[in-house]
């Protein structure tokens, strides 16, 4: 089974550091994306093995998204 990870992070340098670090360790990265809407769109296409979520995405809280 392929290891896939969705990265949802609105700070570009952090998102790219996570992406490169995970790819070097054999993960296939989905994203990164910076908004809940972008993450939702990706999840309609593919479900990752795991997800790394920034709690604060601009003015949106990812926890509010998880409850819906």
C-alpha positions, 0 to 999 in steps of 0.5 A: 500500500502506498503511503500518501499524505495530505498537507494543509498548511497556509504558510508556503515555506512550512508547507514546502519543508514538510513536502520535501521532508516527507517525500525524502522518506517515501511518502507521496504528498497530496498538495500542499494546499492552503485552504479548507476548500482546496483540501475538500476538493482534493479529498473528493478525488483521493483519500490519503493515508494520513493528513497533516493539518494546520489548525489555523488557516488564515481566519478559518479553523480546521477544527470547524471543518472537521466537525461538519 
